[in-house]
Amino acid sequence: MIKTPESIRDESNNVTAKVTTDGAIHVIDPASVRTQKIQNVTSGQPLYVGEADPGTAIATASWRIKKMEYDNGENAPPTGVLWAEGNTNFDKQWTLRTTYAYS
């Protein structure tokens, strides 16, 4: 019997699973844990959102960046997402976010 809560780590795949007191198993994939940077418009809505591995410098080309679309002004909820250079690759710099083409 497994005592709960307990963590189980698979070093070969760099994945951790946690068993909670109710018996549920939660898998934690480090690839899903990201640092985020957000640049908001004056109304407080997000305009640019960047993600990278924790500890990544903002001038390193290891970010993926999206730009939010707004149809009814920036006070309304976003209506779409556009990606820097048209892809979700982690090869952009947060410091250059305003210079990329978005699609």
C-alpha positions in Angstrom: 0.0 0.0 0.0 1.3 3.5 -0.9 1.2 6.0 1.9 -0.4 9.2 0.7 0.5 11.9 -0.3 3.7 10.6 -1.9 5.8 11.6 -4.8 7.2 9.2 -7.4 9.9 10.4 -9.7 10.9 8.8 -13.0 14.4 10.2 -13.5 14.8 8.7 -17.0 11.8 10.7 -18.3 12.1 13.7 -15.9 8.5 13.3 -14.7 7.1 13.4 -11.2 3.8 11.8 -10.2 2.0 12.7 -6.9 -0.5 10.5 -5.2 -2.9 12.6 -3.1 -4.8 11.5 0.0 -7.9 10.7 -2.0 -5.8 8.3 -4.1 -5.7 10.4 -7.2 -2.5 10.4 -9.3 -1.3 13.7 -10.7 1.6 13.7 -13.2 3.8 16.8 -13.3 5.6 17.2 -16.6 8.4 19.8 -16.3 7.8 20.7 -20.0 4.4 22.2 -18.9 5.9 24.4 -16.2 6.8 27.7 -17.8 7.7 31.2 -16.8 5.4 33.8 -18.2 5.8 37.5 -19.1 2.8 39.6 -19.9 2.6 43.1 -21.4 -0.8 44.7 -20.8 -2.5 47.5 -22.7 -3.6 50.6 -20.7 -7.0 49.0 -19.8 -5.1 46.1 -18.1 -5.9 43.5 -20.8 -3.0 41.3 -22.0 -1.5 42.2 -25.3 1.6 40.1 -25.5 2.1 36.9 -23.5 5.5 35.1 -23.6 6.4 31.7 -22.2 9.8 30.1 -21.6 11.5 27.7 -19.3 12.1 29.0 -15.8 15.3 31.1 -15.5 15.4 32.0 -19.2 16.7 35.6 -19.8 14.3 37.9 -21.6 16.9 38.6 -24.3 17.5 34.9 -25.0 15.9 33.4 -28.2 14.0 30.7 -26.2 10.6 32.3 -25.8 7.3 31.7 -27.6 5.2 34.8 -27.8 1.5 35.3 -28.6 -0.4 38.5 -29.3 -4.0 38.9 -28.2 -6.6 40.2 -30.7 -9.5 42.4 -29.7 -12.4 43.1 -32.1 -14.4 45.6 -29.9 -11.6 47.6 -28.3 -9.1 46.6 -25.6 -11.7 46.7 -22.8 -13.6 43.7 -24.3 -12.4 40.1 -23.9 -9.8 38.9 -26.4 -11.3 37.3 -29.6 -8.2 35.6 -30.9 -4.5 34.7 -30.5 -1.8 35.4 -33.1 1.7 33.8 -32.8 5.0 35.6 -33.3 6.3 34.7 -36.8 3.3 32.5 -37.2 4.5 29.6 -35.0 4.7 28.4 -31.5 8.4 27.6 -31.5 10.5 28.6 -28.5 12.9 30.7 -30.6 11.9 34.3 -29.9 13.2 37.0 -27.6 10.8 38.6 -25.2 12.7 41.9 -25.6 11.9 41.9 -29.4 8.2 41.0 -29.0 6.9 44.2 -30.8 9.2 43.6 -33.8 7.8 40.2 -34.8 5.1 39.6 -37.5 2.1 37.9 -35.9 -0.3 35.5 -37.6 
